[in-house]
Amino acid sequence: MKIRNSLKSLKDRHRDNRVIRRRGRTYIINKTNRRFKARQG
């Protein structure tokens, strides 16, 4: 998992990336290709 300031650029790397907010943190998750995980905050 990468920790980044800006997740907008990571969202466009794969078509299945989803932006999800959990417990005050923002995550990028991808069900099909799990190496595209990222967290902010």
N, CA, C and O atoms as a GROMACS GRO file, in nm:
protein
  164
    1MET      N    1   0.083  -0.118   0.000
    1MET     CA    2   0.000   0.000   0.000
    1MET      C    3   0.088   0.124   0.000
    1MET      O    4   0.182   0.135   0.078
    2LYS      N    5   0.055   0.218  -0.087
    2LYS     CA    6   0.127   0.344  -0.091
    2LYS      C    7   0.050   0.448  -0.010
    2LYS      O    8  -0.073   0.444  -0.004
    3ILE      N    9   0.123   0.540   0.052
    3ILE     CA   10   0.061   0.651   0.124
    3ILE      C   11   0.099   0.778   0.050
    3ILE      O   12   0.217   0.813   0.041
    4ARG      N   13   0.000   0.847  -0.003
    4ARG     CA   14   0.023   0.961  -0.091
    4ARG      C   15  -0.053   1.084  -0.045
    4ARG      O   16  -0.152   1.073   0.028
    5ASN      N   17  -0.006   1.200  -0.089
    5ASN     CA   18  -0.080   1.324  -0.064
    5ASN      C   19  -0.196   1.338  -0.161
    5ASN      O   20  -0.306   1.380  -0.123
    6SER      N   21  -0.173   1.303  -0.287
    6SER     CA   22  -0.277   1.317  -0.387
    6SER      C   23  -0.312   1.181  -0.444
    6SER      O   24  -0.226   1.111  -0.498
    7LEU      N   25  -0.439   1.143  -0.430
    7LEU     CA   26  -0.482   1.013  -0.482
    7LEU      C   27  -0.543   1.024  -0.621
    7LEU      O   28  -0.571   0.923  -0.685
    8LYS      N   29  -0.562   1.147  -0.667
    8LYS     CA   30  -0.630   1.164  -0.796
    8LYS      C   31  -0.549   1.105  -0.910
    8LYS      O   32  -0.605   1.048  -1.004
    9SER      N   33  -0.417   1.117  -0.903
    9SER     CA   34  -0.334   1.061  -1.009
    9SER      C   35  -0.334   0.908  -1.005
    9SER      O   36  -0.328   0.843  -1.109
   10LEU      N   37  -0.342   0.851  -0.884
   10LEU     CA   38  -0.341   0.705  -0.873
   10LEU      C   39  -0.474   0.645  -0.918
   10LEU      O   40  -0.479   0.530  -0.960
   11LYS      N   41  -0.580   0.722  -0.908
   11LYS     CA   42  -0.712   0.671  -0.947
   11LYS      C   43  -0.717   0.640  -1.095
   11LYS      O   44  -0.789   0.549  -1.136
   12ASP      N   45  -0.643   0.712  -1.177
   12ASP     CA   46  -0.650   0.694  -1.321
   12ASP      C   47  -0.555   0.586  -1.373
   12ASP      O   48  -0.548   0.564  -1.494
   13ARG      N   49  -0.483   0.519  -1.286
   13ARG     CA   50  -0.385   0.420  -1.333
   13ARG      C   51  -0.450   0.291  -1.381
   13ARG      O   52  -0.394   0.220  -1.463
   14HIS      N   53  -0.571   0.262  -1.329
   14HIS     CA   54  -0.638   0.138  -1.367
   14HIS      C   55  -0.788   0.166  -1.368
   14HIS      O   56  -0.838   0.246  -1.289
   15ARG      N   57  -0.860   0.100  -1.458
   15ARG     CA   58  -1.001   0.135  -1.472
   15ARG      C   59  -1.088   0.086  -1.357
   15ARG      O   60  -1.200   0.134  -1.339
   16ASP      N   61  -1.038  -0.010  -1.277
   16ASP     CA   62  -1.118  -0.062  -1.166
   16ASP      C   63  -1.088   0.006  -1.033
   16ASP      O   64  -1.143  -0.034  -0.930
   17ASN      N   65  -1.004   0.107  -1.032
   17ASN     CA   66  -0.972   0.174  -0.906
   17ASN      C   67  -1.094   0.248  -0.852
   17ASN      O   68  -1.166   0.314  -0.927
   18ARG      N   69  -1.115   0.237  -0.721
   18ARG     CA   70  -1.226   0.304  -0.656
   18ARG      C   71  -1.172   0.388  -0.541
   18ARG      O   72  -1.080   0.348  -0.471
   19VAL      N   73  -1.231   0.507  -0.524
   19VAL     CA   74  -1.196   0.594  -0.411
   19VAL      C   75  -1.300   0.569  -0.303
   19VAL      O   76  -1.420   0.582  -0.326
   20ILE      N   77  -1.252   0.533  -0.183
   20ILE     CA   78  -1.341   0.497  -0.072
   20ILE      C   79  -1.294   0.570   0.053
   20ILE      O   80  -1.175   0.575   0.082
   21ARG      N   81  -1.389   0.627   0.127
   21ARG     CA   82  -1.356   0.695   0.253
   21ARG      C   83  -1.400   0.607   0.370
   21ARG      O   84  -1.516   0.570   0.380
   22ARG      N   85  -1.305   0.575   0.456
   22ARG     CA   86  -1.333   0.493   0.575
   22ARG      C   87  -1.262   0.555   0.694
   22ARG      O   88  -1.142   0.580   0.690
   23ARG      N   89  -1.338   0.579   0.801
   23ARG     CA   90  -1.283   0.627   0.928
   23ARG      C   91  -1.195   0.750   0.911
   23ARG      O   92  -1.089   0.760   0.973
   24GLY      N   93  -1.238   0.843   0.827
   24GLY     CA   94  -1.162   0.967   0.808
   24GLY      C   95  -1.042   0.954   0.718
   24GLY      O   96  -0.968   1.051   0.701
   25ARG      N   97  -1.019   0.838   0.661
   25ARG     CA   98  -0.908   0.819   0.569
   25ARG      C   99  -0.962   0.788   0.430
   25ARG      O  100  -1.071   0.732   0.416
   26THR      N  101  -0.885   0.825   0.330
   26THR     CA  102  -0.927   0.802   0.192
   26THR      C  103  -0.841   0.691   0.134
   26THR      O  104  -0.719   0.693   0.146
   27TYR      N  105  -0.906   0.595   0.071
   27TYR     CA  106  -0.836   0.479   0.016
   27TYR      C  107  -0.865   0.465  -0.132
   27TYR      O  108  -0.973   0.502  -0.180
   28ILE      N  109  -0.768   0.412  -0.204
   28ILE     CA  110  -0.791   0.361  -0.340
   28ILE      C  111  -0.784   0.209  -0.329
   28ILE      O  112  -0.684   0.154  -0.283
   29ILE      N  113  -0.890   0.141  -0.371
   29ILE     CA  114  -0.886  -0.005  -0.370
   29ILE      C  115  -0.922  -0.055  -0.509
   29ILE      O  116  -0.986   0.014  -0.588
   30ASN      N  117  -0.878  -0.177  -0.537
   30ASN     CA  118  -0.900  -0.237  -0.667
   30ASN      C  119  -0.922  -0.386  -0.645
   30ASN      O  120  -0.832  -0.457  -0.599
   31LYS      N  121  -1.042  -0.432  -0.677
   31LYS     CA  122  -1.074  -0.572  -0.651
   31LYS      C  123  -1.001  -0.666  -0.747
   31LYS      O  124  -0.965  -0.778  -0.708
   32THR      N  125  -0.978  -0.622  -0.871
   32THR     CA  126  -0.922  -0.714  -0.970
   32THR      C  127  -0.770  -0.716  -0.967
   32THR      O  128  -0.708  -0.820  -0.990
   33ASN      N  129  -0.708  -0.601  -0.938
   33ASN     CA  130  -0.562  -0.594  -0.939
   33ASN      C  131  -0.520  -0.530  -0.807
   33ASN      O  132  -0.516  -0.407  -0.796
   34ARG      N  133  -0.488  -0.612  -0.708
   34ARG     CA  134  -0.477  -0.563  -0.572
   34ARG      C  135  -0.349  -0.484  -0.543
   34ARG      O  136  -0.332  -0.434  -0.432
   35ARG      N  137  -0.261  -0.473  -0.642
   35ARG     CA  138  -0.141  -0.396  -0.613
   35ARG      C  139  -0.163  -0.246  -0.621
   35ARG      O  140  -0.075  -0.169  -0.584
   36PHE      N  141  -0.279  -0.202  -0.669
   36PHE     CA  142  -0.311  -0.059  -0.677
   36PHE      C  143  -0.383  -0.013  -0.550
   36PHE      O  144  -0.492   0.043  -0.558
   37LYS      N  145  -0.323  -0.036  -0.436
   37LYS     CA  146  -0.383   0.011  -0.312
   37LYS      C  147  -0.309   0.136  -0.266
   37LYS      O  148  -0.187   0.144  -0.276
   38ALA      N  149  -0.384   0.233  -0.215
   38ALA     CA  150  -0.322   0.356  -0.166
   38ALA      C  151  -0.407   0.412  -0.055
   38ALA      O  152  -0.526   0.383  -0.044
   39ARG      N  153  -0.344   0.494   0.029
   39ARG     CA  154  -0.412   0.554   0.143
   39ARG      C  155  -0.368   0.698   0.156
   39ARG      O  156  -0.255   0.733   0.125
   40GLN      N  157  -0.460   0.782   0.202
   40GLN     CA  158  -0.427   0.921   0.230
   40GLN      C  159  -0.479   0.957   0.368
   40GLN      O  160  -0.590   0.919   0.404
   41GLY      N  161  -0.399   1.030   0.447
   41GLY     CA  162  -0.443   1.076   0.578
   41GLY      C  163  -0.422   0.975   0.688
   41GLY      O  164  -0.455   1.002   0.804
   0.00000   0.00000   0.00000
